[in-house]
């Protein structure tokens, strides 16, 4: 008789491996640009229609400049506080060389509150790889030299502390968690002045189409308000507030 395993982890393994095996009907660059023509609130409303109500990253992650906006497939990075130095720079270089075009960095820092994971040179290297922006559950430094590069960066804080000897990368292009959101490589990260959200890759194109419908219909909704319709009349017509 064959012994049965104490735990069947097949479903968990399948769920953790999900996320990146979907090809969009349009080029990724077009998808990114169409998302960036929208706003996170419209996309978030569509996610709610899908019963996905926990796709918003912590509200402490904000843009360096209010006008910054970015959307793209997640290039995930995982790291944590660590005092080790051996091969740290080599690993960091390997990570940067792995960034694909059109991607957005999604960096899980394990709740770090000390180091700046992003800075001037990191920005330069990511841009050369064709990266669209970075969303980091951590810090940035060299802010005055990052801003002129016109590269969207979303972070929790600013600090002069570099990572070396304080924090190190442990992996990349693996599932990560920021706040209550699980992020898989290839999921769509979308961020603007209202913060950052994550759209599962499997429904990213469907969500885009629906969000574009919502954004277009808002013009009619605003027209009803300007025409003096009562809020009750607007709701009866299918409007919302």
C-alpha positions in Angstrom: 0.0 0.0 0.0 1.4 3.4 -1.0 1.6 5.9 1.8 -0.4 9.0 1.3 1.3 12.4 1.8 0.5 14.1 5.1 -0.4 17.3 3.2 -1.6 17.8 -0.3 -0.1 21.1 -1.5 -0.9 20.7 -5.2 -3.6 23.4 -5.2 -1.5 25.9 -3.2 1.4 25.3 -5.6 -0.8 25.8 -8.6 -2.2 29.1 -7.1 1.3 30.4 -6.3 2.5 29.6 -9.8 -0.3 31.4 -11.5 -0.3 34.8 -13.1 2.1 35.1 -16.0 0.9 32.7 -18.7 -1.5 35.0 -20.5 -0.9 36.7 -23.8 -2.9 39.9 -24.5 -4.7 40.5 -27.8 -2.8 43.8 -28.1 0.9 44.6 -27.7 1.9 45.1 -24.0 3.1 48.7 -24.8 -0.4 49.5 -26.1 -2.0 47.9 -23.1 0.2 50.0 -20.7 -0.5 53.2 -22.5 -4.3 52.6 -22.5 -4.2 51.9 -18.7 -2.2 55.1 -18.2 -4.9 57.1 -20.1 -7.3 56.0 -17.3 -7.3 56.6 -13.6 -6.9 54.1 -10.8 -10.4 54.7 -9.4 -12.1 53.5 -12.6 -10.0 50.4 -12.7 -10.6 49.8 -9.0 -14.3 49.9 -9.6 -14.0 47.3 -12.3 -12.0 45.0 -9.9 -14.9 45.4 -7.4 -17.3 44.1 -10.1 -15.0 41.0 -10.2 -15.4 40.7 -6.4 -11.7 41.7 -6.1 -11.8 44.2 -3.3 -8.3 43.9 -1.9 -6.1 44.8 -4.9 -5.0 48.2 -3.5 -1.4 48.5 -2.2 -0.9 50.3 1.2 -2.0 53.9 1.1 1.5 54.9 2.4 3.0 54.2 -1.0 2.7 57.5 -2.9 4.3 59.1 -6.0 7.3 61.3 -5.7 5.4 63.8 -7.8 1.6 64.1 -7.9 1.5 64.0 -11.7 3.3 60.6 -11.9 1.4 57.8 -13.4 2.5 54.3 -14.6 1.1 51.0 -15.7 2.9 47.8 -16.8 3.5 44.1 -16.1 5.0 43.5 -12.7 8.7 42.8 -12.3 8.7 41.5 -8.8 11.5 41.9 -6.3 11.8 40.4 -2.8 14.2 41.6 -0.1 14.5 42.2 3.6 16.8 43.7 6.3 20.2 41.9 6.1 23.7 42.8 7.3 25.5 40.5 4.8 27.7 41.9 2.1 29.0 38.9 0.1 28.1 39.1 -3.6 25.4 41.7 -2.9 26.4 44.0 -5.8 26.7 41.0 -8.2 23.2 39.9 -7.3 21.9 43.4 -7.7 23.4 43.7 -11.1 21.9 40.4 -12.2 18.5 41.6 -11.0 18.7 44.8 -13.0 19.8 42.9 -16.1 16.7 40.7 -15.8 14.2 43.6 -16.1 12.1 43.3 -19.3 10.9 46.2 -21.4 7.5 47.8 -20.4 7.7 46.4 -16.9 6.9 48.1 -13.6 9.0 47.2 -10.5 6.9 45.8 -7.7 9.3 45.6 -4.7 8.3 43.7 -1.5 10.7 44.9 1.2 9.3 42.7 4.0 8.1 45.9 5.7 11.5 47.6 5.8 11.4 51.0 7.4 15.1 52.0 7.2 16.7 51.7 3.8 16.3 53.4 0.4 15.8 50.6 -2.1 15.7 53.1 -5.0 17.9 56.0 -6.1 19.6 57.8 -9.0 21.7 55.0 -10.5 18.9 52.4 -10.1 16.6 54.7 -12.0 19.1 55.1 -14.8 19.7 51.4 -15.1 16.0 50.5 -15.0 15.3 53.1 -17.7 17.9 51.6 -20.0 16.2 48.3 -19.7 12.9 49.9 -20.9 11.3 49.8 -17.5 8.2 52.1 -17.1 8.4 52.8 -13.4 8.8 51.5 -9.9 6.4 50.8 -7.0 8.4 50.1 -3.8 7.1 49.3 -0.3 10.2 51.1 1.0 12.4 54.1 0.4 14.1 56.3 -2.1 17.2 58.5 -1.9 18.9 60.9 -4.4 15.4 62.3 -4.9 16.6 65.5 -6.5 18.4 63.4 -9.1 15.6 60.9 -9.6 12.9 63.5 -10.3 14.6 65.1 -13.4 14.7 61.6 -15.0 10.9 61.7 -15.4 10.7 58.1 -14.2 7.5 57.3 -12.1 8.5 56.2 -8.6 6.1 55.4 -5.8 7.5 54.8 -2.3 6.7 55.0 1.4 9.5 57.4 2.5 12.7 59.1 1.6 16.0 58.3 3.3 19.7 58.8 2.7 20.4 55.2 3.9 21.7 53.0 1.1 20.8 49.3 1.1 24.4 48.0 1.4 24.9 46.5 4.8 21.3 47.1 5.8 19.1 45.4 3.3 19.6 42.9 0.5 17.6 41.4 -2.4 16.7 37.7 -1.9 14.9 37.0 -5.2 13.1 38.4 -8.2 10.4 37.3 -10.6 8.6 35.3 -7.9 5.3 35.9 -6.2 5.5 38.6 -3.6 3.0 40.3 -1.2 2.8 44.0 -0.5 0.2 44.8 2.2 -2.7 42.5 1.6 -2.0 42.1 -2.2 -0.4 39.0 -3.7 1.5 40.1 -6.9 2.7 37.6 -9.5 5.2 38.4 -12.2 3.3 39.8 -15.2 0.3 41.1 -13.2 -0.5 44.7 -14.2 0.6 47.3 -11.7 -1.2 50.6 -12.2 -0.4 53.7 -10.0 -1.3 57.4 -10.0 -1.9 60.2 -7.5 -4.4 58.0 -5.6 -1.9 55.2 -5.1 -1.2 51.8 -6.6 -3.4 48.8 -7.5 -2.7 45.4 -9.0 -4.8 43.8 -11.8 -4.4 40.0 -12.1 -2.9 39.3 -15.6 -5.6 36.8 -16.5 -8.3 39.5 -16.5 -6.1 42.6 -17.3 -7.4 43.1 -20.8 -11.0 42.5 -19.9 -10.6 45.0 -17.0 -9.1 47.5 -19.3 -12.0 47.4 -21.7 -14.6 47.8 -18.9 -12.6 50.6 -17.3 -12.5 52.5 -20.6 -16.3 52.1 -20.8 -16.7 53.6 -17.3 -14.3 56.5 -18.0 -16.3 57.3 -21.2 -19.6 57.1 -19.4 -18.5 59.6 -16.7 -18.7 62.3 -19.3 -22.5 61.7 -19.6 -22.8 61.5 -15.8 -21.1 64.9 -15.4 -23.4 66.3 -18.1 -26.4 65.3 -16.1 -25.0 67.0 -13.0 -24.3 70.2 -15.0 -27.9 70.1 -16.5 -29.3 70.2 -13.0 -30.7 66.7 -12.6 -31.4 65.7 -9.1 -29.2 63.0 -7.6 -32.2 60.7 -7.5 -32.8 61.2 -11.2 -29.2 60.5 -11.9 -29.3 57.2 -9.9 -32.5 56.2 -11.7 -30.6 56.6 -15.0 -27.9 54.3 -13.8 -25.5 57.0 -12.5 -23.5 56.9 -9.3 -21.7 59.1 -6.9 
